[in-house]
Amino acid sequence: MGFQQDLSALASGEFAPIYLLLGEERYLRERFKKELEKNILSPGDEAFNLLSFDMDQELLQHALNEVEMVSFFGNKKIVYINHPFFLTGEKKKTDLEHDIKMLLAYLKQPSPDTVLVFNANYKKLDERKKIVKELKKVAKIIDVSEMSDQDTKKYIQQTISSEGYEITREAFDLFIYLTDTKLSQMMNELDKLFLATSVDKKITKPVIEALISKSLEHSIFDLLTFVLEGKSESALRLYKELVLQGEDVIKINAILISQFRLLLQVKIMLDKSYQQANMVDVLKIHPYRVKLSVAQAKKFSQETLFKVFDNLVENDYKMKTGFMDQKMLFELFLLNPIF
């Protein structure tokens, strides 16, 4: 059964006595928990019938004692077991002695009044352990693993369409790029996009550019573009914004070095007649980023790009050895990148 079917089962009132949420995708995990609570708890129940226990700080046996207690007002209650590291091969993070035998006994006869949820934010469990084998026999396993990039894109496209919105191809590519194909971030950002385009329900590239926050790496890619285009004032303005935001000059320079290294790699591949699809396979980076790099690399020779790259590497050395004030050194580069 897939994730959507799991949600449908909750909506129809089909609840398992024990769930195992296994995987590291935060959005899917929180979505399932939200639906579970919505369909089990009545308004105001949270204070009495929704409990969480952190296995890094609390004893498992205390949680199980609570699990076996009758819930308030005769309703079902939900108990989360967070950080159940004893299901993995991880070393103990605490001096607490968890009573695994007590849990094994509970698995044989779970309480009908409680929905017990193991919130296992891990890629995998230790299948050699008896507790894992027994838990998997009785628990309803909810796969909340991180999606592949392709599945994530498909999920986002379906979400946009199901909400009655349209998004242009150019806007979608930029959205995927700026969110690094991270499902949790993408779903959070979609709320802003839906609100901003609620009238015509059309999401375009300008909307994405105006509303989606850029990471440091993406901002520095813009900085690289300004440098390549000779827009010194724009480059300085963006650089100073980053510094005001608390970014370190050496870190900015280091990321810019990695950006130029990528540009050089793309340029070398272009000169060897590589296609963009081949570049994506070799470089293992987002296709949209390759597309942007190809457009930039076509404008310059390898010699010119190597010259700028060497300048950045030399500045990195000078910054770290105290040869010159870091900010002044970087600003001089932005004003004269040696093209």
MARTOR-995389 format. One record per atom (N, C-alpha, C): x, z, y. Coordinates in steps of 0.02 Angstrom, whole numbers, padded with zeros to 5 digits, always signed. Each point is the difference from the previous one (the first is absolute). Layout:
XZY...
END
This chain:
+00043+00000-00060-00043+00000+00060+00044+00000+00062-00015-00043+00049+00039-00004+00060-00020+00052+00051+00037+00002+00055-00012+00052+00051-00070-00005+00029-00022-00061+00015-00067-00009+00029-00054+00024-00048+00010-00012-00066-00049+00024-00049+00000+00076-00003+00059+00029+00009+00005+00073+00000-00041+00029+00058+00004-00033+00058-00039+00023+00058-00075-00009-00013-00017-00056-00032-00071-00013-00015-00028+00052-00047+00041+00023-00047-00023+00051-00047-00016+00065+00037+00041+00017+00050-00014+00060+00040-00065-00008+00038-00010-00058+00029-00061-00012+00039-00063+00005-00042+00007-00016-00065-00058+00003-00045-00007+00068-00033+00043+00047+00019-00006+00068-00026+00034+00012-00066+00046-00044-00019+00037+00008-00062+00066+00036+00014+00004+00063-00019+00059+00040+00015+00034+00023-00064+00065-00005-00002+00038+00026-00056+00018+00073+00014+00007+00041-00051+00018+00071+00013+00072+00007+00023+00042-00049-00017+00071+00003+00020+00023-00070+00021+00033-00003+00057+00029-00063+00024+00076+00008+00007+00034-00055-00011+00072-00004+00012+00012-00057+00049+00015+00018+00063+00017-00051+00050+00074-00013-00005+00018-00058-00027+00071-00014-00014+00024-00060+00041+00050+00011+00042+00028-00053+00041+00016+00023+00070+00033-00043+00038+00027+00019+00065-00034-00034+00060-00055-00036-00011-00034-00032+00056-00047+00049+00033+00018+00024+00059-00037+00052+00034-00071-00022+00017-00009-00061+00022-00067-00022+00020-00049+00003-00059+00019-00027-00058-00044+00000-00057-00016+00071-00022+00051+00043+00002-00009+00070-00020-00052+00034+00046+00009-00008+00065-00046+00032+00048-00070-00030-00003-00003-00065-00014-00065-00033-00005-00038+00029-00060+00033+00008-00056-00034+00027-00059-00023+00072+00013+00044+00040+00029-00018+00070+00014-00060+00004+00047-00001-00043+00050-00055+00000+00048-00066-00017-00034+00001-00050-00044-00061-00020-00036-00022+00053-00049+00049+00032-00033-00016+00053-00048-00035+00058+00036+00028+00021+00056-00029+00056+00037-00069-00018+00029-00005-00061+00024-00064-00022+00029-00057+00001-00051+00016-00017-00062-00051-00007-00051-00012+00064-00041+00043+00049+00008-00009+00063-00037-00022+00057+00045+00031+00007+00057-00012+00057+00044-00058-00012+00047-00039+00052+00010-00054-00003+00050+00029+00022+00067-00034-00016+00056+00024+00020+00066+00010+00076+00003+00058+00021+00022+00016+00071+00005+00031+00029-00063+00005-00040-00053+00029+00025-00063+00075+00008+00002+00033-00035+00046+00073-00002-00001+00032+00069+00001-00030+00046+00037+00030+00067+00007+00001+00038-00066-00047-00015-00044-00006+00039-00062+00019-00040-00062-00015-00065+00000+00006-00039-00062+00052-00056+00004+00046+00006+00047+00056-00048+00004+00064+00040+00008+00042-00001-00052+00061+00040+00001+00061-00041-00019+00057+00018+00028+00063-00034-00016+00053+00051-00015+00042-00016-00050+00055+00044-00019+00064-00041-00003+00051+00025+00034+00065-00034+00002+00045+00032-00053+00020-00040-00050+00040+00027-00055+00072+00017+00019+00020-00020+00060+00066+00021+00026-00003+00071+00026-00062+00024+00014-00006+00065+00033-00048+00048-00035-00043-00025-00043-00051+00041-00031+00001-00007-00076-00019+00052-00035+00001-00001-00073-00057-00042-00028+00015-00038-00052-00050-00040-00033-00057+00043-00028+00018+00059-00027-00050+00043-00029-00051+00026+00052+00022+00008+00062-00046+00020+00053-00051-00056+00013+00025-00062-00001-00044-00057+00010-00050-00006-00058+00023+00011-00061-00044-00005-00058-00052+00055-00002+00018+00059+00024-00049+00054+00005-00056-00020+00047+00018-00032+00055-00050-00023+00049-00043-00056-00030+00033-00044-00039-00035-00055-00031-00056+00025-00046+00013+00054-00036-00048+00025-00049-00055+00044+00030+00007+00017+00064-00051+00040+00033-00061-00043+00016-00059+00030-00004-00061-00037+00016+00000-00016+00075-00020-00062+00016+00000-00021+00070-00058+00032+00038+00007+00001+00067-00052+00028+00043-00062-00045+00000-00058+00030+00003-00064-00034+00008-00016-00047-00059+00037+00007-00056-00015-00040-00059+00023-00072+00004+00035-00019+00054+00025-00068+00006+00068-00007-00034+00020-00062-00013+00067-00012-00027+00051+00014+00055+00060+00020-00022+00054+00008+00048+00058-00045-00020+00043-00014+00048+00059-00042-00011+00061+00042+00011+00047-00004-00047+00063+00037+00005+00057-00050-00007+00042-00003+00051+00058-00045-00001+00062+00039-00022+00038-00028-00046+00065+00026-00019+00052-00047+00031+00030+00021+00055+00048-00043+00036+00071+00014-00023+00041-00052+00003+00071+00004-00021+00008+00029-00071-00034-00028-00050+00008+00025-00068+00065-00025-00032+00055+00024+00026+00066-00026-00021+00014+00013-00073-00037+00048-00030+00011+00015-00071-00024-00057-00046-00032-00051+00030-00020-00059-00038+00055-00053+00000+00051+00011+00039+00055-00049+00008+00064+00027-00030+00052-00041+00006+00066+00021-00023+00041+00033+00054-00032+00013+00058+00035+00031+00056+00021+00072-00017+00055+00020+00029+00022+00069-00008-00046+00046+00040-00005+00061-00020-00043+00049+00034+00020+00007+00073-00051-00002+00043+00012+00009+00072-00015+00072+00021-00021+00040-00048-00022+00068+00017+00017+00048-00057-00001+00064+00016+00012+00051-00051-00065+00020-00035-00055-00028+00021-00064+00017-00031-00002-00022-00073-00029+00042-00042-00007-00016-00071-00072-00021-00015-00011-00064-00005-00067-00026-00012-00019+00007-00075-00060+00023-00012-00024+00010-00068-00030-00065-00028+00043-00041-00030-00022-00064-00026-00046+00008-00060+00011+00054-00040-00044+00013-00058-00072+00012+00022-00007+00033+00056-00067+00013+00027-00035-00066+00019+00039-00046+00027-00027-00065+00019-00018-00040-00063+00042+00002-00051-00015-00035-00062-00066+00025-00030-00010+00066+00004-00062+00029-00026-00060-00025+00040+00008-00004+00067-00055-00022+00043-00018-00073-00015+00050-00042-00013-00013-00070-00013-00046-00010-00060+00002+00047-00047-00041-00006-00060-00073+00016+00015-00013+00039+00052-00069+00018+00017-00007+00009+00076+00000-00056+00037-00005+00005+00073-00068+00026+00023+00000+00033+00058-00061+00029+00028-00047-00056+00023-00064+00006-00016-00049-00050+00022-00017+00006+00074+00020+00056+00031-00015+00012+00070+00053-00025+00048+00057-00022-00028+00058-00016+00043+00027-00070-00015+00019-00035+00053+00037-00062-00007+00073+00016+00018+00043-00003-00049+00071+00017+00010+00039-00064+00011+00038-00002+00054+00037-00061+00019+00074+00015+00004+00039-00034-00042+00073+00005+00004+00024-00055+00047+00026+00022+00057+00021-00045+00053+00074-00016-00010+00013-00048-00045+00069-00014-00021+00029-00058+00040+00032+00017+00055+00028-00050+00045+00069-00022-00026+00000-00030-00059+00062-00022-00033-00009-00069-00029+00056-00035-00009-00003-00066-00031-00019+00006-00074+00028+00050-00032-00014+00009-00072+00007+00073-00019-00027+00017-00058+00005+00067-00027+00049+00000-00059+00017+00060-00023+00044+00006-00057-00042-00003-00063-00002-00059-00031-00044-00011-00058+00021+00040-00061+00059+00029+00001+00024+00039-00057-00032+00069-00003-00026+00023+00057-00027+00068+00003-00069+00004-00032-00012+00054-00036-00064+00010-00033-00057+00003+00050+00012+00034+00057-00053+00008+00049-00021-00068+00028+00047-00046+00008-00016-00067+00025-00041-00038-00052+00020+00004-00062-00037-00035-00054-00072+00026-00005-00008+00066+00002-00067+00028-00006-00042-00014+00062+00030+00002+00059-00036-00014+00062-00026-00071+00000+00042-00047-00022-00021-00070+00000-00055-00014-00051-00006+00043-00050-00053-00009-00050-00069+00017+00029-00002+00049+00045-00065+00025+00024-00016-00018+00072+00051-00015+00039-00011-00013+00072-00020-00072+00013-00039-00010+00052-00014-00068+00025+00058-00018+00046+00039-00049-00020+00059-00019+00039-00019-00050+00054+00015+00017+00062-00013-00043+00057+00067-00028+00025+00008-00065-00007+00063-00032+00019+00002-00009+00076+00043+00040+00032+00010-00007+00072+00073-00019+00014+00026-00044-00043+00068-00025+00009+00003-00047+00060+00059-00007+00028+00009-00047+00055-00015-00071-00024-00037-00038+00039-00017-00068-00018+00060-00046+00012+00000-00056-00035+00049-00052+00015-00019-00030+00067+00047-00034+00032-00014-00031+00065-00059-00048-00005-00002-00038-00055-00053-00050-00008-00068+00034-00007-00003+00054-00040-00063+00036-00008-00022+00034+00064+00049+00025+00038-00015+00032+00064-00031-00051+00049+00030-00059+00004-00027-00052+00044-00071-00018-00020-00011-00006-00065-00066-00018-00025-00051+00054+00018+00020+00063-00008-00044+00056+00015-00019+00001+00074+00049-00012+00043-00012-00001+00072-00046-00057+00020+00012-00059-00029-00042-00057+00015-00073+00013-00021-00008+00031-00059-00067+00016-00024-00034+00052+00045+00039+00048+00023-00027+00052+00044-00024-00030+00066+00041-00043+00029-00018-00033+00064-00064-00041-00009-00002-00038-00054-00058-00043-00014-00063+00041-00013+00007+00054-00039-00059+00041-00018-00030+00035+00061+00042+00011+00051-00025+00032+00062-00029-00052+00048+00001-00064-00020-00029-00052+00042+00045-00027+00053+00066+00010-00007+00048-00023+00050+00038-00061-00025+00030-00036+00048+00044-00056-00016+00068+00013+00031+00052-00026-00032+00068+00007+00027+00036-00066-00010+00033-00024+00052+00036-00063-00006+00061+00009-00044+00024-00055-00028+00059+00003-00044+00060+00028+00037+00010-00024+00062+00056+00023+00040-00004+00075+00014-00060+00023+00015-00011+00071+00013+00011+00042-00063-00023-00026-00056+00007+00037-00063+00074+00006-00019+00038-00054+00007+00072+00003-00016+00036+00050+00044-00018+00001+00065+00032+00048+00046-00020+00071-00017-00063+00010-00018-00025+00066-00019+00038+00027-00062+00008-00043-00049+00036+00019-00061+00072+00018+00017+00031-00039+00042+00070+00010+00020+00009+00066+00037-00043+00013+00050+00008+00059+00042-00016+00065-00038-00039-00004-00052-00017+00059-00039+00042+00006-00064+00046-00047-00008+00046+00000-00058-00038+00002-00067-00061-00027+00000-00042-00003-00060-00011+00069-00031-00005+00051+00043-00014+00068-00022-00075+00013+00005-00033+00008-00057-00073+00004-00001-00028+00055+00044+00030+00060-00003-00026+00056+00041+00002-00017+00074+00056-00027+00022+00007-00018+00071-00049-00056+00018-00007-00049-00044-00043-00057+00015-00073+00022+00007-00022+00044-00044-00070+00023+00004-00012+00040+00063+00049+00039+00021-00007+00038+00063-00004-00047+00060+00042-00052-00001+00001-00047+00056-00063-00043+00002-00030-00012-00058-00061-00042-00002-00056+00030+00041-00004+00066+00000-00053+00033+00039+00004-00019+00074+00061-00002+00026+00010-00019+00070-00019-00073+00011+00019-00042-00047-00015-00072+00007-00075-00013-00003-00035+00035-00045-00072-00009-00006-00035+00023+00064+00023+00055+00028-00031+00026+00061+00011-00048+00059+00061-00027+00004+00017-00043+00057-00035-00068-00004-00019-00022-00060-00031-00066-00008-00071+00005-00025-00032+00055+00014-00067+00013-00027-00053-00048+00026+00014-00033+00056-00050-00046+00029+00000-00068-00037+00058-00034+00000+00002-00066-00033+00026+00004-00071+00028+00058-00019+00026+00011-00067+00053-00051-00022+00042-00020+00048+00054-00047-00014+00066+00031+00021+00044+00009-00049+00065+00031+00013+00052-00055+00008+00031-00002+00058+00049-00052+00016+00069+00030+00011+00049-00043+00005+00069+00022+00009+00008+00043+00063-00028-00019+00059+00007+00042+00060-00028+00070-00011-00053+00006-00039-00029+00066-00014+00050+00042-00040+00031-00031-00050+00050+00035-00041+00058+00022+00044+00024-00045+00042+00058+00016+00043-00016+00057+00048-00062+00004+00022-00019+00051+00049-00012+00068-00031-00022+00002-00063-00024+00063-00029+00045+00030-00054+00039-00040-00034+00039+00027-00056+00067+00025+00025+00013+00064-00011+00063+00030+00022+00058-00029-00040+00056-00009+00034+00059-00028-00033+00048+00054-00021+00031-00010-00059+00051+00046-00022+00064-00014+00039+00049+00044-00007+00064-00011+00034+00031-00066-00021-00002-00015-00065+00029-00062-00025-00034-00061+00031-00065+00003+00007-00036-00057+00029+00015-00006+00075+00007+00057+00034+00017-00002+00071+00069-00030+00010+00045+00017-00044+00068-00026+00007+00003-00074-00018-00046-00022-00043-00005-00072-00012-00020-00036+00065-00045+00031+00038-00018-00028+00065+00061+00001+00046+00039+00053-00003+00061+00005+00040+00047-00057-00017+00008-00013-00065+00042-00055-00022-00024-00066+00028-00066-00010+00000-00029-00062+00026+00016-00008+00074-00006+00054+00039+00016-00003+00071+00074-00018+00010+00043+00029-00041+00072-00014+00005+00013-00074-00014-00030-00025-00054+00012-00070-00019-00027-00049+00053-00055+00020+00032-00031-00044+00050+00030+00009+00070+00049+00045+00005+00033+00011+00064-00042+00038+00050-00050+00036-00024-00044+00039+00044+00027+00070+00008+00053+00005+00041+00036+00064+00008-00044+00055+00029-00041-00016+00049-00042+00051+00031-00050+00028-00050-00031-00044-00039-00048+00022-00051+00035+00043-00052+00061-00021-00019+00038+00037-00050+00017+00070+00025+00023+00004+00063+00016+00065+00029-00061+00045+00006-00056-00030+00019-00062+00039+00008-00021+00030-00067+00001-00041-00053-00019+00024-00066+00048+00053-00025+00065-00012+00010+00051+00048-00021-00011+00067+00034-00013+00000+00065-00010+00063+00036-00063+00036-00023-00051-00038-00019-00061+00030-00027+00015+00037-00065+00042-00031-00041+00018+00030-00064+00041+00064+00011+00045-00002+00049+00040+00059+00015-00044+00057+00026-00049-00018+00043-00047+00051+00026-00041+00031-00056-00011-00039-00053-00038+00025-00057+00043+00044-00046+00064+00007+00020+00045+00043-00039+00043-00034-00051+00000-00067+00000+00041-00036-00049+00074+00003+00019+00042+00007-00051+00072+00005+00010+00031-00069+00009+00046-00007+00048+00030-00065+00015+00038-00028-00059+00037+00043-00035+00038-00023-00058-00047-00026-00054-00057+00034-00008-00049-00022-00050-00030-00067+00020-00015-00009+00064-00027-00064+00024+00050-00056-00014+00063+00014+00016+00052-00050-00010+00008-00016-00075-00004+00051-00042+00007-00010-00072-00056-00044-00028-00062+00013+00023-00056-00041-00024+00006-00071+00026+00024-00007+00061+00010-00067+00028+00053-00038-00040+00051+00035-00024+00051-00031-00043-00033-00026-00064-00043+00041-00030-00033-00022-00062-00046-00060+00013-00031-00002+00060-00043-00056+00017+00041-00064+00008+00058+00006+00032+00043-00059+00008+00030-00022-00067+00014+00049-00043+00025-00018-00067-00052-00042-00037-00063+00020+00005-00054-00039-00031-00003-00069+00030+00006-00004+00066-00003-00065+00034+00056-00046-00024+00059+00029-00010+00056-00039-00026-00013-00024-00071-00028+00044-00041-00016-00020-00069-00049-00058-00001-00051+00005+00043-00050-00053+00004+00032-00065+00025+00043+00006+00050+00033-00059+00027+00043-00035-00054+00037+00039-00037+00042-00028-00053-00043-00035-00053-00057+00030-00017-00045-00031-00048-00032-00063+00027-00016+00001+00065-00028-00060+00032+00050-00058-00005+00063+00015+00015+00052-00051-00002+00012-00026-00071-00023+00039-00049+00007-00022-00071-00067-00027-00026-00047-00012+00047-00064-00032-00017-00046+00043-00043+00005+00066+00007-00047+00045-00034-00069-00007+00032-00052+00006-00040-00068+00004+00026-00018+00073+00013-00050+00011+00043-00018+00070+00017-00020+00041-00061-00035-00031-00047-00021+00036-00060+00061+00024-00039+00052-00043-00003+00062+00019-00035+00035+00058+00036-00002-00002+00067+00031+00054+00039-00034+00067-00013-00066-00001-00004-00037+00061-00015+00021+00029-00067+00007-00044-00050+00021+00022-00067+00070+00031+00001+00045-00031+00038+00069+00024+00002+00007+00064+00041-00031+00001+00059+00009+00055+00047-00047+00059-00014-00053-00011-00038-00048+00053-00018-00029+00034+00062-00021-00040+00049-00031+00027+00060-00066-00036+00012-00038+00025+00049-00066-00027+00014+00005-00073+00022-00044-00044-00027+00001-00071+00018-00007-00013+00075-00040+00042+00033-00010-00010+00072+00065+00012+00038+00039+00049-00024+00064+00014+00033+00048-00058-00011-00002-00029-00060+00042-00058-00013-00020-00058+00045-00065-00009+00008-00026-00053+00043+00026+00007+00071-00003+00061+00027+00024+00012+00068+00076-00011+00005+00036+00022-00051+00073-00007+00001+00021-00073-00004-00037-00039-00039+00015-00071-00006-00008-00034+00068-00054+00016+00035-00013-00030+00065+00056+00017+00049+00027+00061-00004+00055+00020+00045+00066-00031-00021+00013+00000-00065+00065-00024-00025+00011-00074+00013-00054-00037+00003+00006-00072+00011+00029-00017+00069-00004+00048+00046+00021-00014+00069+00075+00011+00012+00034+00029-00050+00070+00019+00011+00044-00021-00059+00064-00008+00016+00049-00015-00052+00022+00064-00035+00028-00008-00059+00028+00058-00035+00055+00033+00042+00040-00041+00033+00055+00026+00040-00025+00046+00056-00054-00022+00033-00028+00040+00055-00028+00066-00026-00036-00003-00055-00029+00061-00028+00053+00048-00025+00053-00027-00030+00055+00043-00023+00034+00034+00059+00005-00035+00056+00032+00028+00059-00039+00060+00026-00066-00007+00003-00042+00056+00023+00002+00057-00050-00002-00016-00064+00002+00050-00053+00065+00041+00005+00056-00035+00009+00065+00034+00005+00002+00046+00061-00032-00023+00054-00003+00041+00061-00037+00065-00012-00056-00004-00036-00039+00059-00017+00038+00048-00045+00035-00028-00049+00039+00041-00047+00057+00036+00038+00032-00036+00046+00053+00030+00039-00027+00055+00045-00059-00011+00029-00032+00052+00041-00017+00062-00041-00020-00011-00062-00015+00056-00044+00062+00044-00009+00056-00032-00010+00063+00038-00007+00017+00037+00065-00007-00034+00056+00016+00030+00064-00045+00060+00016-00064-00007-00017-00048+00055+00012+00019+00062-00041+00018-00012-00062+00014+00056-00045+00067+00032+00012+00045-00036+00033+00066+00028+00014+00007+00025+00071-00053-00005+00039+00001+00026+00069+00040-00044+00047+00008-00064-00016+00038-00046+00042-00031-00007+00069-00068+00004+00001-00036-00011+00063-00069+00031-00007-00032+00015+00056-00067+00027-00001-00046-00045-00041-00036+00029-00047-00041-00040-00046-00053-00042+00036-00036+00031+00046-00053-00036+00034+00027-00057+00043+00055+00014+00035+00030-00052+00042+00024-00059-00042+00030+00016-00057+00027-00051-00045-00056-00045-00025-00056+00031-00020-00055-00040-00027-00034-00041+00055-00007+00029+00059-00031-00036+00055+00043-00060+00021+00065+00007-00003+00044-00056+00015-00009-00057-00051-00011+00020-00062-00013-00051-00052-00065-00037+00015-00052+00036+00019-00064-00031+00014+00004-00049+00059+00042+00018+00048+00009-00043+00058+00045-00060-00014+00045+00009-00050+00046-00054-00016+00016+00000-00075-00045-00027-00040+00009+00001-00073+00051-00049-00027+00038-00035+00045+00053-00046-00019-00027-00061-00039-00046-00035+00031-00024-00063-00030+00045-00057+00024
END
